[in-house]
Amino acid sequence: VISRYQDTLQIYPLLIAFQPVISAVSGNVGLQSSSIIVRNLALGIDSERRFWRALLPEFKVGAVIASTMTGVVGATALFWYAPLREGEHTWSGAVVFALTIGLGIFVSMTIAALSGTAAPLLSKRLGF
């Protein structure tokens, strides 16, 4: 997938610098959501029959964590891309870059929370 965006990544090399951060944090959120649901299923707190009731709390927590990380990582991206010398970058470019990274981490973490929650529920529902 990354090879399809070689030209863009050569123009904006900082984009690739944030890829491991986004992947790692999203993976951690998905794993934590999955662990909590597996525990709740084992203890009888949640049931695969009440899919939405089990999904909603994990979605809320994932969205809150994603919002917090959006601010932190977005601010980091803003200052990394900020124009320190004349002609290097622009502030509007730095803002767009920060918003792009922030949106990327928010979407990735939210999807990770949803899929990490849904996978155990669907597996149990299908009899695995």
C-alpha positions as CSV (number, residue, x, y, z in Angstrom):
1,V,0.0,0.0,0.0
2,I,2.8,2.4,0.9
3,S,4.5,1.9,-2.5
4,R,1.5,3.5,-4.2
5,Y,2.2,6.8,-2.4
6,Q,6.0,7.0,-3.1
7,D,5.7,10.4,-4.8
8,T,3.7,11.9,-2.0
9,L,6.0,10.5,0.7
10,Q,9.1,11.9,-1.1
11,I,7.5,15.4,-1.1
12,Y,6.3,15.1,2.6
13,P,8.8,12.8,4.3
14,L,7.3,13.6,7.8
15,L,4.2,11.7,6.8
16,I,6.0,8.4,7.0
17,A,7.5,9.4,10.3
18,F,4.1,9.3,11.9
19,Q,3.0,6.0,10.4
20,P,4.6,3.8,13.1
21,V,3.0,6.0,15.8
22,I,-0.4,5.7,14.4
23,S,-0.1,2.0,13.8
24,A,1.3,1.3,17.3
25,V,-1.3,3.3,19.2
26,S,-4.2,1.9,17.1
27,G,-3.0,-1.6,17.7
28,N,-2.8,-1.0,21.4
29,V,-6.3,0.4,21.5
30,G,-7.7,-2.6,19.5
31,L,-5.9,-5.1,21.7
32,Q,-7.1,-3.5,24.9
33,S,-10.7,-3.3,23.6
34,S,-10.5,-7.0,22.6
35,S,-9.1,-8.0,26.0
36,I,-11.8,-6.2,27.9
37,I,-14.6,-7.8,25.8
38,V,-13.1,-11.3,26.2
39,R,-12.9,-10.8,29.9
40,N,-16.5,-9.5,30.0
41,L,-17.7,-12.5,28.0
42,A,-15.9,-15.0,30.2
43,L,-17.4,-13.4,33.4
44,G,-20.8,-13.1,31.9
45,I,-20.8,-9.3,32.1
46,D,-21.4,-9.0,28.3
47,S,-23.2,-11.2,25.9
48,E,-22.9,-11.7,22.2
49,R,-26.6,-11.4,22.0
50,R,-26.4,-7.8,23.3
51,F,-23.9,-6.7,20.7
52,W,-24.6,-3.0,20.8
53,R,-24.8,-2.9,24.6
54,A,-21.3,-4.3,24.7
55,L,-20.0,-2.2,21.8
56,L,-21.1,1.2,23.0
57,P,-18.9,1.6,26.1
58,E,-15.8,0.5,24.3
59,F,-16.6,2.9,21.4
60,K,-17.0,5.8,23.9
61,V,-13.7,5.0,25.6
62,G,-11.9,4.6,22.2
63,A,-13.3,7.9,21.0
64,V,-12.1,9.7,24.1
65,I,-8.6,8.2,23.9
66,A,-8.5,8.9,20.2
67,S,-9.5,12.6,20.8
68,T,-6.8,13.0,23.4
69,M,-4.2,11.4,21.1
70,T,-5.4,13.5,18.2
71,G,-4.5,16.6,20.2
72,V,-1.2,15.4,21.4
73,V,0.0,13.9,18.1
74,G,-1.5,16.7,16.1
75,A,0.3,19.3,18.2
76,T,3.5,17.4,17.8
77,A,3.0,17.3,14.0
78,L,2.3,21.0,14.0
79,F,5.5,21.9,15.7
80,W,7.6,19.5,13.7
81,Y,6.3,20.9,10.5
82,A,6.4,24.6,11.7
83,P,8.4,27.0,9.7
84,L,11.6,27.6,11.7
85,R,13.5,29.3,8.9
86,E,12.3,31.5,6.1
87,G,11.1,29.7,3.0
88,E,11.1,26.2,4.5
89,H,7.4,25.7,5.4
90,T,4.4,27.8,5.9
91,W,2.1,28.0,9.0
92,S,-0.9,27.1,6.9
93,G,1.0,24.0,5.6
94,A,1.9,23.1,9.2
95,V,-1.8,23.4,10.2
96,V,-2.9,21.2,7.3
97,F,-0.2,18.7,8.1
98,A,-1.3,18.6,11.8
99,L,-4.9,18.2,10.9
100,T,-4.1,15.4,8.5
101,I,-2.1,13.5,11.1
102,G,-4.7,14.2,13.7
103,L,-7.5,12.9,11.5
104,G,-5.5,9.9,10.6
105,I,-4.9,8.9,14.2
106,F,-8.5,9.6,15.3
107,V,-10.0,7.4,12.5
108,S,-7.4,4.7,13.0
109,M,-7.9,4.5,16.7
110,T,-11.7,4.6,16.5
111,I,-11.8,1.8,13.9
112,A,-9.4,-0.2,16.1
113,A,-11.6,0.2,19.1
114,L,-14.7,-0.9,17.1
115,S,-13.0,-3.9,15.4
116,G,-11.3,-4.9,18.7
117,T,-14.6,-5.0,20.4
118,A,-16.6,-6.6,17.5
119,A,-14.2,-9.4,16.8
120,P,-14.7,-11.4,20.0
121,L,-18.4,-10.7,20.0
122,L,-18.8,-12.0,16.5
123,S,-16.5,-14.9,17.1
124,K,-18.6,-16.0,20.0
125,R,-21.8,-15.4,18.1
126,L,-20.6,-17.6,15.3
127,G,-19.6,-20.4,17.7
128,F,-15.8,-20.1,17.8
